[in-house]
């Protein structure tokens, strides 16, 4: 799959066992139906973008998963198939197994239809290019820990220089060795989950 986001991979990995095959199945179908789709995390949940717009998104909870299309025109396309949406957020209500989803060829058709609906509108406003900051000097203890944690290392590499700097400064500003060790452990945990340093405040 192209244009994958390590944060989505981490999200699936940390989800409940029943949810992982469902989320992986949905992820693969979205990429199959729309090869140039891009992954991201919005509102702490995996989302799929096409031409700058949200195409669809998925989420996992304690006892069910959800999957939903963003374009309002999909309500008419789904018809009765989307009637289960009143049992949970998303287009297909509560999903606990792959069998709860429409058949693969049907779901692929829905995704392609959502792509067409999005493409029929005015192009999304392109994002202004931002100059990347200078590379952040990574302290030795963080560098060593990242080498031993592939998921955390992948997220750290994908972060912008400013987001890397937030983690580095948080660790290096610790006044006690014990505090520094705790912050380093928390950093690895959050990075493995695909989170930035200030993830708690991103959606405030």
Residue pairs with C-beta under 8 A, 6 or more apart in sequence:
1 27
1 28
1 31
2 31
2 35
2 36
3 36
3 37
3 38
3 39
4 39
5 38
5 39
5 40
5 41
5 46
5 158
5 194
6 151
6 154
6 155
6 158
6 194
7 40
7 41
7 46
7 155
7 158
7 193
7 194
7 195
8 27
8 39
8 40
8 41
8 46
8 194
9 151
9 154
9 194
10 151
10 155
10 192
10 193
10 194
11 23
11 41
11 45
11 46
11 60
11 193
11 194
12 19
12 20
12 23
12 24
12 27
12 46
12 60
13 20
13 151
14 193
15 23
15 60
15 65
16 60
16 62
16 63
18 96
18 97
19 60
19 65
21 97
21 98
22 60
22 65
22 95
22 96
22 97
22 98
22 101
23 46
23 58
23 60
23 65
25 98
25 101
26 58
26 67
26 101
27 39
27 46
27 58
29 104
29 107
29 108
29 111
30 37
30 48
30 55
30 56
30 111
31 37
32 108
33 108
33 111
33 112
33 115
34 48
34 50
34 55
34 111
34 112
34 115
36 50
37 48
37 49
37 50
37 55
38 48
38 49
38 50
39 46
39 47
39 48
39 49
40 46
40 47
40 48
40 49
41 47
41 194
42 54
42 57
43 203
44 199
44 203
45 57
45 58
45 59
46 57
46 58
46 59
47 54
47 56
47 57
48 54
48 55
48 56
48 57
49 55
50 115
50 118
50 119
51 118
51 119
51 123
51 124
52 123
52 124
52 125
52 126
52 127
53 70
53 118
53 121
53 124
54 70
55 69
55 70
55 71
55 111
55 114
55 115
55 118
56 67
56 68
56 69
56 70
56 111
56 114
57 67
57 68
57 70
58 65
58 66
58 67
58 68
58 90
59 65
59 66
59 89
59 90
63 94
63 96
64 88
64 94
64 95
64 96
65 94
65 95
65 96
66 88
66 89
66 90
66 92
66 93
66 94
66 95
67 90
67 91
67 92
67 95
67 101
68 85
68 89
68 90
68 91
68 92
69 78
69 91
69 110
69 114
70 114
70 118
71 114
71 117
71 118
73 117
74 82
74 91
74 110
74 113
74 114
74 117
75 82
77 110
77 113
77 114
77 117
78 91
78 110
81 92
81 102
81 106
81 110
82 91
82 92
84 92
84 93
84 94
85 91
85 92
85 93
86 93
87 93
87 94
88 94
92 100
92 101
92 102
94 100
95 101
101 107
102 110
132 160
132 161
133 160
133 161
133 162
133 165
134 161
135 161
136 161
136 164
136 165
136 168
137 168
138 146
138 164
138 168
139 168
139 171
139 172
141 171
141 180
141 184
142 167
142 168
142 171
142 184
142 187
145 152
145 184
145 187
145 188
146 152
146 153
146 156
146 188
146 191
147 153
149 188
149 191
149 192
151 191
151 192
152 187
152 188
152 189
152 191
152 192
153 191
155 191
155 192
155 194
155 195
156 164
156 167
156 191
159 167
159 196
163 196
163 197
166 196
166 197
166 198
167 187
167 191
167 197
170 183
170 187
170 197
171 180
171 183
171 184
171 187
172 180
174 180
174 183
187 197
190 196
190 197
190 199
196 202
